[in-house]
Amino acid sequence: MDNFVLIAICIIAGMVFRAKKAIHPEAHKGINTWILYLALPAVSFKYLPKVEWSLDMLFPILSTFVIALGSWIFMWFYAKKKSYSARSRSTLELASGYSNTSFLGFPLIVAFYGESYLSIAIICDQTMFFALSTLGMITALRGGSKNGKVEAAFILKKLFTFPPFIGCISALALSQ
């Protein structure tokens, strides 16, 4: 229950600060930088070493890719039926097939299921990030470019320089 109250307080405080112009309009960039470079990697280091790896962990990992594939298939038929452009189709695929579970998802997981399930949420979040950084980026680049070409080096650079991903890999490698 505490997390629900905290989430509500943070949302209301943000709305009040914005309405009163009490914080700089670019303040979110500093907060996002702190979250991406420090908080999310730290969460990986705290919870990933506690994960009990089993075949049951395949479900949260594979579900990410099943959802992305289902979105791709559905939007392919839907866009064809509605005569949407490739850009509109890729936008719909990205909006329906990918998500970010960390910013609001982690507090909700703790509120609904308890802190012990946060390690599974981290695995889902990192799997979603991997899918978004590969499949999602390909979808976005193909939908937004005229020639539809996607460079693997660009995707790999984005993937392996993302701080929460580096934190996740480091936490898994150094956990023992």
N, C-alpha and C positions, 0 to 999 in steps of 0.2 A: 504494500500500500504506500510505503514511503516513496518508492520510485514514481508512482503515479502523481503524487503530490509534487515531487521535485520536477517532473516533466511539465506539469501544468504551471508551476511557478516560473520555470525558465521560459516557456512560451509567452506567458503573460508579461513577464519582465521585458522580454525582447520587444513585444508589441508596444509597451509603455515607453521604453527607451527610444524606440523608433518614432513614435508619435510626438514625444517631447523633444526630439532631436538632441538627446542627452549624450549620445555617443557618435563618433565619427561614422559617416556613411560607409567607409571602407573597413570598419572594425572587423567585419566577418573574415577578412583575409588573414588577419593575425590569428584569430581563433582557429580558423581552418588549418593554418600552417602548424599551430601547436598540436592540434588533434592528429594531423597526418604524420608529422615528423616525430612526435613524442608519445602521445597518448595511445594511439592504436598499436604501434610496435610494443609499447610497454604492456598492454593488455595481452598481446601474444606471448610475451615472455612470462607473464604470470599464469596464464591458463593452459597454454598448449602442452607444457610438460606434464600436466595432470591428466591428459587425455588417455583413456584406455582404448587403444586401437584394437578394433575387431571388425568382423565382416559387417556388423551393424552400421559402421561408419560409412560404408559405401552408399547407403541411401541418401544422406545429406549431400554427399559429393556428387553423385550421379543425378540427383534431382535438379540441380542447377542446369546441367546440360540437357536434360529432358525438357525442362521448361523453355530453354532457349531454342531448342529444335522444334518444339511444338509451336512456339511463337513464329518461327520462321515459316513453317508449313502453313499455319493458319493465315498469316499475313500475305503469303504468296498467293493463295486462292482468293482471299478477300480483296487484295489490291487489284488482282486481275479482273475480278467481277465488277469492281467499282471504277476500273480504268484509271487507277492512281499512277502517278509517276514513280520512278525508282526511288527518288528522294523521299516521297511520302511513305512509300512502303518501308524503307529502311528506318524512318522515324518511328513508324508504328511498331516495327520489330523491336527497336531499342526501348521504347516506352513500355511495351507489354512483356518482354522477355527477360529483362535485366532489372536488378534493384540494388540498393545499398542498404544493408541491414545493420550497419554499425552505429550510425549517429543516433537514431531513435530506437533501433531494434535491440541493441544490447540492454538498455535500461528496461525495455518491455519484457525481454526474455527473463531477466532477473526478477521482475515484478510478477510475472505469470508462473514461472517454473522454478525459480531459485538460481542462485549463483553457480551451482554445480553444472548447469546446462549451458553456461556461457562458453565453455570450450567448444561445444558443438556449433554454437552460433558463430564463433570465430572461424571454424572450418568452413561453414557455409559462406561466410563473408569473403574469405580468401578464395574459395572456389568461384564465387560469383565475380570477384575481381579478376581472376584469371580468365574466366569466360568473357567478361566484358572487355578486357585488354586484348584479347585475341579475336574471338568471334564477333564481339560487339564493335571493335574498331574496324574490322573488315567490313561489317555491315554499314557502318557510318561512312567509311571512305568510299565504298562502292556506290552508295546512294548519293553522295555529295560530289563525286568527281565525274567528269565527262567521259573519261576513258575507262573508268572502273578498275584501274590498276592499284594494287596494294603492295607496298614494299615491306618485306619481312623484317629488314633491319630496323625500320621505324617502329614496328610493333614490338620487337624484342627489346629495343632501347627503352620504350615506355614501360614495358612489363618489368624489366630488371632494375629500373631506377626508382620504382615507386616505393617509398619508405615503409608502408605497412606490409608490403610483400617481402621486402628485405628483412623486416622484423619477424615475419612469420617463418621464413626459411631459416633464419638465424636461430629462432626459438626451437625449431624442430631439430636443427643440427646440433645445437649446443645444450639441449635439454638433459642429456646424460652426463 
